[in-house]
Amino acid sequence: MTISRSLPNRDQLSSSASTSIDQFDWHAVRNDFPLLKQLVYGKPLAYLDNAATSQKPNVVFETIEHYYRHDNANVHRGIYALSERATPGLRSKSGQSTILFERR
């Protein structure tokens, strides 16, 4: 199962030839994070403590749920079907889940 979302990378956001930061659909990004849909003191939640804990988009929850429902097994150790499916899934996902937002 492959779930992907297209977010701009750092070069795309800073390039004058690409979509400017003002034209980017930040509401769509915000809607992909379930925690950010709640109101706090009557206002949309703004979570700024990402140095301690970063919030997860729906794609992370969907991928984890799929793993636990279909492929949950010991990776790198088993010689049975579930382990053989789980190991490459873990290898292919390593390092691919980083989303970077920076202010310049």
C-alpha positions as CSV (number, residue, x, y, z in Angstrom):
1,M,0.0,0.0,0.0
2,T,1.4,3.4,-1.0
3,I,0.0,6.6,0.3
4,S,1.5,9.9,-0.8
5,R,0.8,13.5,-0.6
6,S,2.4,16.2,-2.6
7,L,3.9,19.0,-0.6
8,P,6.4,21.5,-2.0
9,N,10.0,21.1,-1.1
10,R,12.3,23.9,0.2
11,D,13.5,24.7,-3.3
12,Q,10.0,25.0,-4.7
13,L,8.9,27.3,-1.9
14,S,11.9,29.6,-2.3
15,S,12.0,29.6,-6.1
16,S,10.5,32.7,-7.8
17,A,9.5,30.6,-10.8
18,S,7.4,28.2,-8.7
19,T,4.3,28.8,-6.6
20,S,4.8,31.6,-4.1
21,I,4.2,31.0,-0.5
22,D,1.2,33.2,-0.6
23,Q,-0.4,31.1,-3.4
24,F,0.2,27.8,-1.5
25,D,-2.9,26.1,-0.1
26,W,-2.0,26.1,3.6
27,H,-5.6,25.2,4.5
28,A,-5.2,21.9,2.7
29,V,-2.0,21.2,4.6
30,R,-3.6,22.2,7.9
31,N,-6.6,19.9,7.1
32,D,-4.3,17.0,6.8
33,F,-3.3,17.2,10.5
34,P,-6.3,16.0,12.6
35,L,-5.1,17.6,15.8
36,L,-5.2,21.1,14.1
37,K,-8.9,20.8,13.4
38,Q,-9.8,21.6,17.0
39,L,-10.6,25.0,18.6
40,V,-8.8,26.2,21.7
41,Y,-10.4,29.2,23.5
42,G,-12.7,29.5,20.4
43,K,-9.8,29.9,18.0
44,P,-8.1,27.4,15.6
45,L,-5.2,25.6,17.4
46,A,-1.7,26.8,16.5
47,Y,0.8,24.2,17.6
48,L,4.3,25.7,17.8
49,D,6.1,23.3,20.1
50,N,7.4,21.0,17.3
51,A,10.9,20.9,18.9
52,A,9.5,18.6,21.5
53,T,6.7,16.8,19.6
54,S,5.8,17.1,15.9
55,Q,2.2,16.5,14.9
56,K,1.4,13.8,12.4
57,P,-0.6,14.1,9.2
58,N,-3.3,11.7,8.2
59,V,-1.0,9.8,5.9
60,V,1.1,8.7,8.9
61,F,-1.9,7.4,10.8
62,E,-3.1,5.6,7.6
63,T,0.3,4.0,7.0
64,I,0.7,2.9,10.6
65,E,-2.9,1.5,10.7
66,H,-2.3,-0.4,7.5
67,Y,0.9,-1.9,8.9
68,Y,-0.7,-3.1,12.1
69,R,-3.7,-4.5,10.3
70,H,-1.9,-6.3,7.5
71,D,1.9,-6.6,8.0
72,N,2.7,-6.5,11.7
73,A,5.7,-8.8,12.3
74,N,9.4,-8.8,13.3
75,V,11.4,-7.1,10.7
76,H,14.8,-8.3,9.6
77,R,14.4,-11.6,11.7
78,G,11.6,-13.7,10.3
79,I,11.6,-16.0,7.3
80,Y,7.8,-16.1,7.1
81,A,5.5,-14.2,4.8
82,L,4.5,-11.4,7.2
83,S,8.1,-10.6,8.2
84,E,9.2,-10.7,4.5
85,R,6.5,-8.1,3.7
86,A,7.2,-5.9,6.7
87,T,11.0,-5.7,6.2
88,P,11.1,-4.0,2.8
89,G,8.2,-1.8,3.9
90,L,10.3,-0.5,6.8
91,R,13.4,-0.1,4.6
92,S,11.5,1.9,1.9
93,K,10.0,4.3,4.5
94,S,13.1,5.1,6.4
95,G,13.9,8.8,6.0
96,Q,10.9,9.6,3.8
97,S,8.5,11.0,6.4
98,T,10.3,14.3,7.0
99,I,8.3,17.5,6.4
100,L,10.2,20.7,6.8
101,F,8.7,24.1,7.3
102,E,11.1,26.9,7.7
103,R,10.7,30.7,7.8
104,R,13.2,32.8,6.0
